[in-house]
Amino acid sequence: MALKFMINRIRKSFASASECKHGGKVHEAASILGAEPLDFSANINPLGSPPLKELFLEELEHIGHYPDISYQGFRRAAAKFVNVGEDCIVPGNGSSELIRLFAECCLEEGDRVLVPTPSFGEYTNQSMLAGGEVIKVKIGQDGLPVISDRQLEEAKLLFLCNPNNPTGKLLSAEQVTDLADRCETSGTFLLVDEAFIELSEPEESVAVLAPNRDSLFVMRSLTKSFGVPGLRLGFGVTNVVLARVLNLARIPWSIGSLAAAAGEYLLGCDEHLMRSRQIIKTEALWLQGALQELGLRPVPSSVNFILVNISPCGIDSDDLAERTMQEGVLVRDCQSFGLKKSYIRVAVRGRSENERLISALKRATRCRD
């Protein structure tokens, strides 16, 4: 009775919150298996990160001080990376913090939010926590959300993932610009999540447009691009007025000094990204062919992960994910993206690792009842 009374006093959007499922559960799987699995459930740069050990050892000398609360060095590096002014940069503790920050700043209770599906679950989760009314919209054959002008005018915020997670579909800068123009006309905020664009075709980014738009917020993630998910680091790009509001609203010192120092260094590692894109193109082509040979149906992808229709093997996605885990390989069950039990998603890694994935899938699909 007392607990029920307490729940009634909590903000409704928080009391009704549900879990947003993610991949990358290596520690959980390791506790079950007794050994660390090979993780294809998280879409990380197959080259990993550039060397960071010396940088961290040097930065540890200053660990007794708070980080620079304005993150001037990181903001300067991010601004140079996307060719905008540093006053347009909003640092964040990974994409999830930036999504939450933007939703909290833009949404009032009951505001409508348009979320394309299938796409990243945190768009829905963070919008609902902020009190938004989430409306799922379909994605058309061209990769754009199917939205009428009236729907756009009635919404406060629209999310767009480019390249889209989990489909791997990349939109051109022209397509996204046209959508951004529609949002400017309707007065709707547009959050473009470019977490994977550095591992795809970065020339299709619209980050450089954001400083000159009222309603555009573009996110980038160092986690995926530079293979550092343990650091939690990203940034947003927008106009100077909105950037100032978001920087005032974000939690102070949300990025640790080690992560901030790493960010400054990593954003200068262009050659690492170039080599990564070359490897991804080669390995994605090989992996799609190998998946087809298993009788599965990979969806064409422009980035470092592949959505796979597993219906030909006659096994549900959660069952297949469990079976591959027992083989020491993690794949992503895609039900949380709004897909049914016919899809998994796999990362693109190096050749020897990709061969292990194919072997695990072969054994898992052969042992069906």
Stockholm file with secondary structure:
# STOCKHOLM 1.0

chainA/1-369         MALKFMINRIRKSFASASECKHGGKVHEAASILGAEPLDFSANINPLGSPPLKELFLEELEHIGHYPDISYQGFRRAAAKFVNVGEDCIVPGNGSSELIRLFAECCLEEGDRVLVPTPSFGEYTNQSMLAGGEVIKVKIGQDGLPVISDRQLEEAKLLFLCNPNNPTGKLLSAEQVTDLADRCETSGTFLLVDEAFIELSEPEESVAVLAPNRDSLFVMRSLTKSFGVPGLRLGFGVTNVVLARVLNLARIPWSIGSLAAAAGEYLLGCDEHLMRSRQIIKTEALWLQGALQELGLRPVPSSVNFILVNISPCGIDSDDLAERTMQEGVLVRDCQSFGLKKSYIRVAVRGRSENERLISALKRATRCRD
#=GR chainA/1-369 SS CHHHHHHHHSCHHHHTCCCCCCSCCHHHHHHHHSSCCEECSSCCCTTCCCCCHHHHHHHGGGTTSCCCTTCHHHHHHHHHHHTSCGGGEEEESSHHHHHHHHHHHHCCTTCEEEEEESSCTHHHHHHHHTTCEEEEEEBCTTSSBCCCHHHHHHCSEEEEESSCTTTCCCCCHHHHHHHHHHHHHHTCEEEEECTTGGGSCGGGCCGGGGGGCSSEEEEEEHHHHTTCTTTCCEEEECCHHHHHHHHHHSCTTCSCHHHHHHHHHHTTCHHHHHHHHHHHHHHHHHHHHHHHHTTCEECCCSSSEEEEECGGGTCCHHHHHHHHHHTTEECEEGGGGTCCTTEEEEECCCHHHHHHHHHHHHHHHHTCC
#=GC SS_cons         CHHHHHHHHSCHHHHTCCCCCCSCCHHHHHHHHSSCCEECSSCCCTTCCCCCHHHHHHHGGGTTSCCCTTCHHHHHHHHHHHTSCGGGEEEESSHHHHHHHHHHHHCCTTCEEEEEESSCTHHHHHHHHTTCEEEEEEBCTTSSBCCCHHHHHHCSEEEEESSCTTTCCCCCHHHHHHHHHHHHHHTCEEEEECTTGGGSCGGGCCGGGGGGCSSEEEEEEHHHHTTCTTTCCEEEECCHHHHHHHHHHSCTTCSCHHHHHHHHHHTTCHHHHHHHHHHHHHHHHHHHHHHHHTTCEECCCSSSEEEEECGGGTCCHHHHHHHHHHTTEECEEGGGGTCCTTEEEEECCCHHHHHHHHHHHHHHHHTCC
//
